[in-house]
């Protein structure tokens, strides 16, 4: 819940909050897309992760574009 980008020094980190009572070791999958695109892309390094953040800097490096990201537990 509350997934949001945090951008500092050209690094774009997606962070999110977890629900209270979420089981330890819950895995998350992150997807992203550029505004206007229909297909969500998997962030390969952020599939099956347990930490509540993912670095999407390479995928969102064009600061003139708008991006979306989503997380699934």
mmCIF file of the N, C-alpha and C atoms, coordinates in Angstrom:
data_MODEL
# 
_entry.id   MODEL 
# 
loop_
_atom_site.group_PDB 
_atom_site.id 
_atom_site.type_symbol 
_atom_site.label_atom_id 
_atom_site.label_alt_id 
_atom_site.label_comp_id 
_atom_site.label_asym_id 
_atom_site.label_entity_id 
_atom_site.label_seq_id 
_atom_site.pdbx_PDB_ins_code 
_atom_site.Cartn_x 
_atom_site.Cartn_y 
_atom_site.Cartn_z 
_atom_site.occupancy 
_atom_site.B_iso_or_equiv 
_atom_site.pdbx_formal_charge 
_atom_site.auth_seq_id 
_atom_site.auth_comp_id 
_atom_site.auth_asym_id 
_atom_site.auth_atom_id 
_atom_site.pdbx_PDB_model_num 
ATOM 1   N N  . UNK A 1 1  ? 0.850  -1.180  0.000   1.00 0.00 ? 1  UNK A N  1 
ATOM 2   C CA . UNK A 1 1  ? 0.000  0.000   0.000   1.00 0.00 ? 1  UNK A CA 1 
ATOM 3   C C  . UNK A 1 1  ? 0.888  1.234   0.000   1.00 0.00 ? 1  UNK A C  1 
ATOM 4   N N  . UNK A 1 2  ? 0.366  2.307   -0.511  1.00 0.00 ? 2  UNK A N  1 
ATOM 5   C CA . UNK A 1 2  ? 1.083  3.585   -0.598  1.00 0.00 ? 2  UNK A CA 1 
ATOM 6   C C  . UNK A 1 2  ? 2.429  3.471   -1.311  1.00 0.00 ? 2  UNK A C  1 
ATOM 7   N N  . UNK A 1 3  ? 2.440  2.845   -2.448  1.00 0.00 ? 3  UNK A N  1 
ATOM 8   C CA . UNK A 1 3  ? 3.669  2.774   -3.241  1.00 0.00 ? 3  UNK A CA 1 
ATOM 9   C C  . UNK A 1 3  ? 3.959  4.157   -3.801  1.00 0.00 ? 3  UNK A C  1 
ATOM 10  N N  . UNK A 1 4  ? 5.236  4.563   -3.723  1.00 0.00 ? 4  UNK A N  1 
ATOM 11  C CA . UNK A 1 4  ? 5.615  5.892   -4.200  1.00 0.00 ? 4  UNK A CA 1 
ATOM 12  C C  . UNK A 1 4  ? 7.080  5.900   -4.591  1.00 0.00 ? 4  UNK A C  1 
ATOM 13  N N  . UNK A 1 5  ? 7.410  6.756   -5.567  1.00 0.00 ? 5  UNK A N  1 
ATOM 14  C CA . UNK A 1 5  ? 8.796  6.944   -5.954  1.00 0.00 ? 5  UNK A CA 1 
ATOM 15  C C  . UNK A 1 5  ? 9.457  7.962   -5.028  1.00 0.00 ? 5  UNK A C  1 
ATOM 16  N N  . UNK A 1 6  ? 10.692 7.697   -4.699  1.00 0.00 ? 6  UNK A N  1 
ATOM 17  C CA . UNK A 1 6  ? 11.531 8.634   -3.974  1.00 0.00 ? 6  UNK A CA 1 
ATOM 18  C C  . UNK A 1 6  ? 12.741 8.890   -4.857  1.00 0.00 ? 6  UNK A C  1 
ATOM 19  N N  . UNK A 1 7  ? 12.933 10.131  -5.273  1.00 0.00 ? 7  UNK A N  1 
ATOM 20  C CA . UNK A 1 7  ? 14.011 10.449  -6.219  1.00 0.00 ? 7  UNK A CA 1 
ATOM 21  C C  . UNK A 1 7  ? 15.033 11.368  -5.576  1.00 0.00 ? 7  UNK A C  1 
ATOM 22  N N  . UNK A 1 8  ? 16.275 10.884  -5.536  1.00 0.00 ? 8  UNK A N  1 
ATOM 23  C CA . UNK A 1 8  ? 17.385 11.657  -4.999  1.00 0.00 ? 8  UNK A CA 1 
ATOM 24  C C  . UNK A 1 8  ? 18.625 11.373  -5.830  1.00 0.00 ? 8  UNK A C  1 
ATOM 25  N N  . UNK A 1 9  ? 19.324 12.421  -6.253  1.00 0.00 ? 9  UNK A N  1 
ATOM 26  C CA . UNK A 1 9  ? 20.568 12.267  -7.021  1.00 0.00 ? 9  UNK A CA 1 
ATOM 27  C C  . UNK A 1 9  ? 20.407 11.324  -8.203  1.00 0.00 ? 9  UNK A C  1 
ATOM 28  N N  . UNK A 1 10 ? 19.338 11.493  -8.950  1.00 0.00 ? 10 UNK A N  1 
ATOM 29  C CA . UNK A 1 10 ? 19.028 10.711  -10.156 1.00 0.00 ? 10 UNK A CA 1 
ATOM 30  C C  . UNK A 1 10 ? 18.780 9.233   -9.884  1.00 0.00 ? 10 UNK A C  1 
ATOM 31  N N  . UNK A 1 11 ? 18.502 8.874   -8.638  1.00 0.00 ? 11 UNK A N  1 
ATOM 32  C CA . UNK A 1 11 ? 18.096 7.514   -8.312  1.00 0.00 ? 11 UNK A CA 1 
ATOM 33  C C  . UNK A 1 11 ? 16.607 7.537   -8.004  1.00 0.00 ? 11 UNK A C  1 
ATOM 34  N N  . UNK A 1 12 ? 15.873 6.635   -8.627  1.00 0.00 ? 12 UNK A N  1 
ATOM 35  C CA . UNK A 1 12 ? 14.425 6.544   -8.435  1.00 0.00 ? 12 UNK A CA 1 
ATOM 36  C C  . UNK A 1 12 ? 14.119 5.218   -7.739  1.00 0.00 ? 12 UNK A C  1 
ATOM 37  N N  . UNK A 1 13 ? 13.794 5.319   -6.468  1.00 0.00 ? 13 UNK A N  1 
ATOM 38  C CA . UNK A 1 13 ? 13.534 4.140   -5.651  1.00 0.00 ? 13 UNK A CA 1 
ATOM 39  C C  . UNK A 1 13 ? 12.037 4.061   -5.367  1.00 0.00 ? 13 UNK A C  1 
ATOM 40  N N  . UNK A 1 14 ? 11.437 2.937   -5.717  1.00 0.00 ? 14 UNK A N  1 
ATOM 41  C CA . UNK A 1 14 ? 10.041 2.700   -5.386  1.00 0.00 ? 14 UNK A CA 1 
ATOM 42  C C  . UNK A 1 14 ? 9.992  2.089   -3.994  1.00 0.00 ? 14 UNK A C  1 
ATOM 43  N N  . UNK A 1 15 ? 9.189  2.687   -3.117  1.00 0.00 ? 15 UNK A N  1 
ATOM 44  C CA . UNK A 1 15 ? 9.017  2.151   -1.767  1.00 0.00 ? 15 UNK A CA 1 
ATOM 45  C C  . UNK A 1 15 ? 7.533  1.934   -1.525  1.00 0.00 ? 15 UNK A C  1 
ATOM 46  N N  . UNK A 1 16 ? 7.219  1.049   -0.586  1.00 0.00 ? 16 UNK A N  1 
ATOM 47  C CA . UNK A 1 16 ? 5.823  0.799   -0.246  1.00 0.00 ? 16 UNK A CA 1 
ATOM 48  C C  . UNK A 1 16 ? 5.713  0.356   1.189   1.00 0.00 ? 16 UNK A C  1 
ATOM 49  N N  . UNK A 1 17 ? 4.515  0.527   1.727   1.00 0.00 ? 17 UNK A N  1 
ATOM 50  C CA . UNK A 1 17 ? 4.220  0.097   3.087   1.00 0.00 ? 17 UNK A CA 1 
ATOM 51  C C  . UNK A 1 17 ? 3.586  -1.282  3.035   1.00 0.00 ? 17 UNK A C  1 
ATOM 52  N N  . UNK A 1 18 ? 3.839  -2.066  4.059   1.00 0.00 ? 18 UNK A N  1 
ATOM 53  C CA . UNK A 1 18 ? 3.202  -3.375  4.144   1.00 0.00 ? 18 UNK A CA 1 
ATOM 54  C C  . UNK A 1 18 ? 2.072  -3.315  5.161   1.00 0.00 ? 18 UNK A C  1 
ATOM 55  N N  . UNK A 1 19 ? 1.124  -4.172  4.987   1.00 0.00 ? 19 UNK A N  1 
ATOM 56  C CA . UNK A 1 19 ? -0.002 -4.236  5.911   1.00 0.00 ? 19 UNK A CA 1 
ATOM 57  C C  . UNK A 1 19 ? 0.450  -4.795  7.253   1.00 0.00 ? 19 UNK A C  1 
ATOM 58  N N  . UNK A 1 20 ? -0.203 -4.381  8.308   1.00 0.00 ? 20 UNK A N  1 
ATOM 59  C CA . UNK A 1 20 ? 0.060  -4.958  9.623   1.00 0.00 ? 20 UNK A CA 1 
ATOM 60  C C  . UNK A 1 20 ? -0.345 -6.424  9.577   1.00 0.00 ? 20 UNK A C  1 
ATOM 61  N N  . UNK A 1 21 ? 0.447  -7.264  10.173  1.00 0.00 ? 21 UNK A N  1 
ATOM 62  C CA . UNK A 1 21 ? 0.130  -8.680  10.219  1.00 0.00 ? 21 UNK A CA 1 
ATOM 63  C C  . UNK A 1 21 ? 0.531  -9.455  8.978   1.00 0.00 ? 21 UNK A C  1 
ATOM 64  N N  . UNK A 1 22 ? 1.288  -8.814  8.076   1.00 0.00 ? 22 UNK A N  1 
ATOM 65  C CA . UNK A 1 22 ? 1.751  -9.541  6.894   1.00 0.00 ? 22 UNK A CA 1 
ATOM 66  C C  . UNK A 1 22 ? 2.740  -10.618 7.343   1.00 0.00 ? 22 UNK A C  1 
ATOM 67  N N  . UNK A 1 23 ? 2.617  -11.832 6.826   1.00 0.00 ? 23 UNK A N  1 
ATOM 68  C CA . UNK A 1 23 ? 3.512  -12.906 7.274   1.00 0.00 ? 23 UNK A CA 1 
ATOM 69  C C  . UNK A 1 23 ? 4.975  -12.606 6.958   1.00 0.00 ? 23 UNK A C  1 
ATOM 70  N N  . UNK A 1 24 ? 5.895  -12.961 7.863   1.00 0.00 ? 24 UNK A N  1 
ATOM 71  C CA . UNK A 1 24 ? 7.323  -12.779 7.588   1.00 0.00 ? 24 UNK A CA 1 
ATOM 72  C C  . UNK A 1 24 ? 7.712  -13.542 6.328   1.00 0.00 ? 24 UNK A C  1 
ATOM 73  N N  . UNK A 1 25 ? 8.590  -12.944 5.548   1.00 0.00 ? 25 UNK A N  1 
ATOM 74  C CA . UNK A 1 25 ? 9.061  -13.600 4.332   1.00 0.00 ? 25 UNK A CA 1 
ATOM 75  C C  . UNK A 1 25 ? 8.132  -13.447 3.149   1.00 0.00 ? 25 UNK A C  1 
ATOM 76  N N  . UNK A 1 26 ? 7.098  -12.612 3.273   1.00 0.00 ? 26 UNK A N  1 
ATOM 77  C CA . UNK A 1 26 ? 6.200  -12.375 2.144   1.00 0.00 ? 26 UNK A CA 1 
ATOM 78  C C  . UNK A 1 26 ? 7.007  -11.816 0.977   1.00 0.00 ? 26 UNK A C  1 
ATOM 79  N N  . UNK A 1 27 ? 6.793  -12.371 -0.205  1.00 0.00 ? 27 UNK A N  1 
ATOM 80  C CA . UNK A 1 27 ? 7.548  -11.948 -1.395  1.00 0.00 ? 27 UNK A CA 1 
ATOM 81  C C  . UNK A 1 27 ? 6.744  -10.933 -2.198  1.00 0.00 ? 27 UNK A C  1 
ATOM 82  N N  . UNK A 1 28 ? 7.457  -9.987  -2.804  1.00 0.00 ? 28 UNK A N  1 
ATOM 83  C CA . UNK A 1 28 ? 6.847  -8.938  -3.614  1.00 0.00 ? 28 UNK A CA 1 
ATOM 84  C C  . UNK A 1 28 ? 7.380  -9.008  -5.043  1.00 0.00 ? 28 UNK A C  1 
ATOM 85  N N  . UNK A 1 29 ? 6.502  -8.654  -5.988  1.00 0.00 ? 29 UNK A N  1 
ATOM 86  C CA . UNK A 1 29 ? 6.873  -8.538  -7.392  1.00 0.00 ? 29 UNK A CA 1 
ATOM 87  C C  . UNK A 1 29 ? 6.583  -7.116  -7.836  1.00 0.00 ? 29 UNK A C  1 
ATOM 88  N N  . UNK A 1 30 ? 7.546  -6.498  -8.538  1.00 0.00 ? 30 UNK A N  1 
ATOM 89  C CA . UNK A 1 30 ? 7.415  -5.108  -8.972  1.00 0.00 ? 30 UNK A CA 1 
ATOM 90  C C  . UNK A 1 30 ? 7.295  -5.057  -10.497 1.00 0.00 ? 30 UNK A C  1 
ATOM 91  N N  . UNK A 1 31 ? 6.356  -4.239  -10.963 1.00 0.00 ? 31 UNK A N  1 
ATOM 92  C CA . UNK A 1 31 ? 6.199  -3.976  -12.385 1.00 0.00 ? 31 UNK A CA 1 
ATOM 93  C C  . UNK A 1 31 ? 6.189  -2.468  -12.596 1.00 0.00 ? 31 UNK A C  1 
ATOM 94  N N  . UNK A 1 32 ? 6.512  -2.058  -13.818 1.00 0.00 ? 32 UNK A N  1 
ATOM 95  C CA . UNK A 1 32 ? 6.542  -0.639  -14.158 1.00 0.00 ? 32 UNK A CA 1 
ATOM 96  C C  . UNK A 1 32 ? 6.131  -0.462  -15.612 1.00 0.00 ? 32 UNK A C  1 
ATOM 97  N N  . UNK A 1 33 ? 5.768  0.774   -15.949 1.00 0.00 ? 33 UNK A N  1 
ATOM 98  C CA . UNK A 1 33 ? 5.501  1.117   -17.347 1.00 0.00 ? 33 UNK A CA 1 
ATOM 99  C C  . UNK A 1 33 ? 5.608  2.622   -17.511 1.00 0.00 ? 33 UNK A C  1 
ATOM 100 N N  . UNK A 1 34 ? 5.821  3.023   -18.731 1.00 0.00 ? 34 UNK A N  1 
ATOM 101 C CA . UNK A 1 34 ? 5.880  4.430   -19.076 1.00 0.00 ? 34 UNK A CA 1 
ATOM 102 C C  . UNK A 1 34 ? 4.461  4.901   -19.394 1.00 0.00 ? 34 UNK A C  1 
ATOM 103 N N  . UNK A 1 35 ? 4.171  6.154   -19.081 1.00 0.00 ? 35 UNK A N  1 
ATOM 104 C CA . UNK A 1 35 ? 2.858  6.720   -19.366 1.00 0.00 ? 35 UNK A CA 1 
ATOM 105 C C  . UNK A 1 35 ? 2.509  6.501   -20.834 1.00 0.00 ? 35 UNK A C  1 
ATOM 106 N N  . UNK A 1 36 ? 1.290  6.016   -21.091 1.00 0.00 ? 36 UNK A N  1 
ATOM 107 C CA . UNK A 1 36 ? 0.837  5.783   -22.458 1.00 0.00 ? 36 UNK A CA 1 
ATOM 108 C C  . UNK A 1 36 ? 1.014  4.356   -22.931 1.00 0.00 ? 36 UNK A C  1 
ATOM 109 N N  . UNK A 1 37 ? 1.889  3.594   -22.284 1.00 0.00 ? 37 UNK A N  1 
ATOM 110 C CA . UNK A 1 37 ? 2.090  2.192   -22.641 1.00 0.00 ? 37 UNK A CA 1 
ATOM 111 C C  . UNK A 1 37 ? 0.981  1.348   -22.039 1.00 0.00 ? 37 UNK A C  1 
ATOM 112 N N  . UNK A 1 38 ? 0.651  0.245   -22.687 1.00 0.00 ? 38 UNK A N  1 
ATOM 113 C CA . UNK A 1 38 ? -0.407 -0.631  -22.191 1.00 0.00 ? 38 UNK A CA 1 
ATOM 114 C C  . UNK A 1 38 ? 0.138  -1.800  -21.387 1.00 0.00 ? 38 UNK A C  1 
ATOM 115 N N  . UNK A 1 39 ? 1.339  -2.199  -21.687 1.00 0.00 ? 39 UNK A N  1 
ATOM 116 C CA . UNK A 1 39 ? 1.894  -3.419  -21.085 1.00 0.00 ? 39 UNK A CA 1 
ATOM 117 C C  . UNK A 1 39 ? 2.785  -3.082  -19.900 1.00 0.00 ? 39 UNK A C  1 
ATOM 118 N N  . UNK A 1 40 ? 2.523  -3.751  -18.772 1.00 0.00 ? 40 UNK A N  1 
ATOM 119 C CA . UNK A 1 40 ? 3.381  -3.632  -17.590 1.00 0.00 ? 40 UNK A CA 1 
ATOM 120 C C  . UNK A 1 40 ? 4.599  -4.527  -17.790 1.00 0.00 ? 40 UNK A C  1 
ATOM 121 N N  . UNK A 1 41 ? 5.767  -4.037  -17.404 1.00 0.00 ? 41 UNK A N  1 
ATOM 122 C CA . UNK A 1 41 ? 7.015  -4.795  -17.517 1.00 0.00 ? 41 UNK A CA 1 
ATOM 123 C C  . UNK A 1 41 ? 7.487  -5.212  -16.135 1.00 0.00 ? 41 UNK A C  1 
ATOM 124 N N  . UNK A 1 42 ? 7.983  -6.428  -16.024 1.00 0.00 ? 42 UNK A N  1 
ATOM 125 C CA . UNK A 1 42 ? 8.545  -6.895  -14.758 1.00 0.00 ? 42 UNK A CA 1 
ATOM 126 C C  . UNK A 1 42 ? 9.928  -6.310  -14.567 1.00 0.00 ? 42 UNK A C  1 
ATOM 127 N N  . UNK A 1 43 ? 10.216 -5.868  -13.368 1.00 0.00 ? 43 UNK A N  1 
ATOM 128 C CA . UNK A 1 43 ? 11.577 -5.486  -12.994 1.00 0.00 ? 43 UNK A CA 1 
ATOM 129 C C  . UNK A 1 43 ? 12.239 -6.772  -12.527 1.00 0.00 ? 43 UNK A C  1 
ATOM 130 N N  . UNK A 1 44 ? 13.096 -7.341  -13.354 1.00 0.00 ? 44 UNK A N  1 
ATOM 131 C CA . UNK A 1 44 ? 13.658 -8.670  -13.116 1.00 0.00 ? 44 UNK A CA 1 
ATOM 132 C C  . UNK A 1 44 ? 14.309 -8.804  -11.748 1.00 0.00 ? 44 UNK A C  1 
ATOM 133 N N  . UNK A 1 45 ? 15.063 -7.794  -11.336 1.00 0.00 ? 45 UNK A N  1 
ATOM 134 C CA . UNK A 1 45 ? 15.759 -7.854  -10.052 1.00 0.00 ? 45 UNK A CA 1 
ATOM 135 C C  . UNK A 1 45 ? 14.825 -7.700  -8.853  1.00 0.00 ? 45 UNK A C  1 
ATOM 136 N N  . UNK A 1 46 ? 13.567 -7.352  -9.117  1.00 0.00 ? 46 UNK A N  1 
ATOM 137 C CA . UNK A 1 46 ? 12.619 -7.125  -8.025  1.00 0.00 ? 46 UNK A CA 1 
ATOM 138 C C  . UNK A 1 46 ? 11.429 -8.081  -8.119  1.00 0.00 ? 46 UNK A C  1 
ATOM 139 N N  . UNK A 1 47 ? 11.700 -9.301  -8.465  1.00 0.00 ? 47 UNK A N  1 
ATOM 140 C CA . UNK A 1 47 ? 10.691 -10.354 -8.474  1.00 0.00 ? 47 UNK A CA 1 
ATOM 141 C C  . UNK A 1 47 ? 10.990 -11.295 -7.314  1.00 0.00 ? 47 UNK A C  1 
ATOM 142 N N  . UNK A 1 48 ? 10.001 -11.530 -6.475  1.00 0.00 ? 48 UNK A N  1 
ATOM 143 C CA . UNK A 1 48 ? 10.178 -12.427 -5.343  1.00 0.00 ? 48 UNK A CA 1 
ATOM 144 C C  . UNK A 1 48 ? 11.062 -11.859 -4.247  1.00 0.00 ? 48 UNK A C  1 
ATOM 145 N N  . UNK A 1 49 ? 11.093 -10.531 -4.119  1.00 0.00 ? 49 UNK A N  1 
ATOM 146 C CA . UNK A 1 49 ? 11.925 -9.893  -3.092  1.00 0.00 ? 49 UNK A CA 1 
ATOM 147 C C  . UNK A 1 49 ? 11.142 -9.774  -1.789  1.00 0.00 ? 49 UNK A C  1 
ATOM 148 N N  . UNK A 1 50 ? 11.850 -9.623  -0.680  1.00 0.00 ? 50 UNK A N  1 
ATOM 149 C CA . UNK A 1 50 ? 11.180 -9.492  0.611   1.00 0.00 ? 50 UNK A CA 1 
ATOM 150 C C  . UNK A 1 50 ? 11.308 -8.089  1.210   1.00 0.00 ? 50 UNK A C  1 
ATOM 151 N N  . UNK A 1 51 ? 12.179 -7.246  0.679   1.00 0.00 ? 51 UNK A N  1 
ATOM 152 C CA . UNK A 1 51 ? 12.324 -5.886  1.197   1.00 0.00 ? 51 UNK A CA 1 
ATOM 153 C C  . UNK A 1 51 ? 11.284 -4.978  0.533   1.00 0.00 ? 51 UNK A C  1 
ATOM 154 N N  . UNK A 1 52 ? 10.830 -3.923  1.221   1.00 0.00 ? 52 UNK A N  1 
ATOM 155 C CA . UNK A 1 52 ? 9.785  -3.049  0.690   1.00 0.00 ? 52 UNK A CA 1 
ATOM 156 C C  . UNK A 1 52 ? 10.313 -1.889  -0.160  1.00 0.00 ? 52 UNK A C  1 
ATOM 157 N N  . UNK A 1 53 ? 11.250 -2.175  -1.051  1.00 0.00 ? 53 UNK A N  1 
ATOM 158 C CA . UNK A 1 53 ? 11.761 -1.148  -1.958  1.00 0.00 ? 53 UNK A CA 1 
ATOM 159 C C  . UNK A 1 53 ? 12.391 -1.800  -3.182  1.00 0.00 ? 53 UNK A C  1 
ATOM 160 N N  . UNK A 1 54 ? 12.486 -1.020  -4.254  1.00 0.00 ? 54 UNK A N  1 
ATOM 161 C CA . UNK A 1 54 ? 13.062 -1.503  -5.509  1.00 0.00 ? 54 UNK A CA 1 
ATOM 162 C C  . UNK A 1 54 ? 13.659 -0.312  -6.249  1.00 0.00 ? 54 UNK A C  1 
ATOM 163 N N  . UNK A 1 55 ? 14.870 -0.479  -6.751  1.00 0.00 ? 55 UNK A N  1 
ATOM 164 C CA . UNK A 1 55 ? 15.548 0.575   -7.495  1.00 0.00 ? 55 UNK A CA 1 
ATOM 165 C C  . UNK A 1 55 ? 15.128 0.498   -8.967  1.00 0.00 ? 55 UNK A C  1 
ATOM 166 N N  . UNK A 1 56 ? 14.416 1.517   -9.421  1.00 0.00 ? 56 UNK A N  1 
ATOM 167 C CA . UNK A 1 56 ? 13.967 1.578   -10.812 1.00 0.00 ? 56 UNK A CA 1 
ATOM 168 C C  . UNK A 1 56 ? 14.675 2.697   -11.581 1.00 0.00 ? 56 UNK A C  1 
ATOM 169 N N  . UNK A 1 57 ? 15.862 3.050   -11.162 1.00 0.00 ? 57 UNK A N  1 
ATOM 170 C CA . UNK A 1 57 ? 16.583 4.170   -11.766 1.00 0.00 ? 57 UNK A CA 1 
ATOM 171 C C  . UNK A 1 57 ? 16.841 3.969   -13.256 1.00 0.00 ? 57 UNK A C  1 
ATOM 172 N N  . UNK A 1 58 ? 17.322 2.806   -13.642 1.00 0.00 ? 58 UNK A N  1 
ATOM 173 C CA . UNK A 1 58 ? 17.618 2.562   -15.062 1.00 0.00 ? 58 UNK A CA 1 
ATOM 174 C C  . UNK A 1 58 ? 16.349 2.588   -15.913 1.00 0.00 ? 58 UNK A C  1 
ATOM 175 N N  . UNK A 1 59 ? 15.265 2.088   -15.366 1.00 0.00 ? 59 UNK A N  1 
ATOM 176 C CA . UNK A 1 59 ? 14.018 1.998   -16.116 1.00 0.00 ? 59 UNK A CA 1 
ATOM 177 C C  . UNK A 1 59 ? 13.300 3.343   -16.214 1.00 0.00 ? 59 UNK A C  1 
ATOM 178 N N  . UNK A 1 60 ? 13.640 4.285   -15.357 1.00 0.00 ? 60 UNK A N  1 
ATOM 179 C CA . UNK A 1 60 ? 12.956 5.580   -15.301 1.00 0.00 ? 60 UNK A CA 1 
ATOM 180 C C  . UNK A 1 60 ? 13.931 6.742   -15.470 1.00 0.00 ? 60 UNK A C  1 
ATOM 181 N N  . UNK A 1 61 ? 14.991 6.523   -16.237 1.00 0.00 ? 61 UNK A N  1 
ATOM 182 C CA . UNK A 1 61 ? 16.047 7.540   -16.323 1.00 0.00 ? 61 UNK A CA 1 
ATOM 183 C C  . UNK A 1 61 ? 15.666 8.767   -17.145 1.00 0.00 ? 61 UNK A C  1 
ATOM 184 N N  . UNK A 1 62 ? 14.685 8.674   -18.019 1.00 0.00 ? 62 UNK A N  1 
ATOM 185 C CA . UNK A 1 62 ? 14.284 9.831   -18.814 1.00 0.00 ? 62 UNK A CA 1 
ATOM 186 C C  . UNK A 1 62 ? 13.360 10.713  -17.965 1.00 0.00 ? 62 UNK A C  1 
ATOM 187 N N  . UNK A 1 63 ? 13.902 11.767  -17.396 1.00 0.00 ? 63 UNK A N  1 
ATOM 188 C CA . UNK A 1 63 ? 13.149 12.607  -16.466 1.00 0.00 ? 63 UNK A CA 1 
ATOM 189 C C  . UNK A 1 63 ? 12.048 13.417  -17.160 1.00 0.00 ? 63 UNK A C  1 
ATOM 190 N N  . UNK A 1 64 ? 12.016 13.397  -18.488 1.00 0.00 ? 64 UNK A N  1 
ATOM 191 C CA . UNK A 1 64 ? 10.966 14.099  -19.228 1.00 0.00 ? 64 UNK A CA 1 
ATOM 192 C C  . UNK A 1 64 ? 9.703  13.234  -19.372 1.00 0.00 ? 64 UNK A C  1 
ATOM 193 N N  . UNK A 1 65 ? 9.791  11.969  -19.023 1.00 0.00 ? 65 UNK A N  1 
ATOM 194 C CA . UNK A 1 65 ? 8.665  11.048  -19.152 1.00 0.00 ? 65 UNK A CA 1 
ATOM 195 C C  . UNK A 1 65 ? 7.997  10.810  -17.790 1.00 0.00 ? 65 UNK A C  1 
ATOM 196 N N  . UNK A 1 66 ? 6.808  10.258  -17.828 1.00 0.00 ? 66 UNK A N  1 
ATOM 197 C CA . UNK A 1 66 ? 6.076  9.892   -16.622 1.00 0.00 ? 66 UNK A CA 1 
ATOM 198 C C  . UNK A 1 66 ? 6.020  8.374   -16.540 1.00 0.00 ? 66 UNK A C  1 
ATOM 199 N N  . UNK A 1 67 ? 6.183  7.846   -15.339 1.00 0.00 ? 67 UNK A N  1 
ATOM 200 C CA . UNK A 1 67 ? 6.218  6.404   -15.135 1.00 0.00 ? 67 UNK A CA 1 
ATOM 201 C C  . UNK A 1 67 ? 5.243  5.986   -14.042 1.00 0.00 ? 67 UNK A C  1 
ATOM 202 N N  . UNK A 1 68 ? 4.802  4.756   -14.150 1.00 0.00 ? 68 UNK A N  1 
ATOM 203 C CA . UNK A 1 68 ? 3.970  4.125   -13.135 1.00 0.00 ? 68 UNK A CA 1 
ATOM 204 C C  . UNK A 1 68 ? 4.677  2.871   -12.649 1.00 0.00 ? 68 UNK A C  1 
ATOM 205 N N  . UNK A 1 69 ? 4.402  2.499   -11.432 1.00 0.00 ? 69 UNK A N  1 
ATOM 206 C CA . UNK A 1 69 ? 4.915  1.249   -10.898 1.00 0.00 ? 69 UNK A CA 1 
ATOM 207 C C  . UNK A 1 69 ? 3.850  0.658   -9.989  1.00 0.00 ? 69 UNK A C  1 
ATOM 208 N N  . UNK A 1 70 ? 3.892  -0.667  -9.859  1.00 0.00 ? 70 UNK A N  1 
ATOM 209 C CA . UNK A 1 70 ? 2.963  -1.337  -8.957  1.00 0.00 ? 70 UNK A CA 1 
ATOM 210 C C  . UNK A 1 70 ? 3.651  -2.533  -8.326  1.00 0.00 ? 70 UNK A C  1 
ATOM 211 N N  . UNK A 1 71 ? 3.103  -2.933  -7.185  1.00 0.00 ? 71 UNK A N  1 
ATOM 212 C CA . UNK A 1 71 ? 3.690  -4.016  -6.398  1.00 0.00 ? 71 UNK A CA 1 
ATOM 213 C C  . UNK A 1 71 ? 2.600  -5.029  -6.072  1.00 0.00 ? 71 UNK A C  1 
ATOM 214 N N  . UNK A 1 72 ? 2.964  -6.289  -6.161  1.00 0.00 ? 72 UNK A N  1 
ATOM 215 C CA . UNK A 1 72 ? 2.044  -7.358  -5.791  1.00 0.00 ? 72 UNK A CA 1 
ATOM 216 C C  . UNK A 1 72 ? 2.717  -8.223  -4.742  1.00 0.00 ? 72 UNK A C  1 
ATOM 217 N N  . UNK A 1 73 ? 1.981  -8.539  -3.681  1.00 0.00 ? 73 UNK A N  1 
ATOM 218 C CA . UNK A 1 73 ? 2.518  -9.405  -2.631  1.00 0.00 ? 73 UNK A CA 1 
ATOM 219 C C  . UNK A 1 73 ? 2.108  -10.841 -2.915  1.00 0.00 ? 73 UNK A C  1 
# 
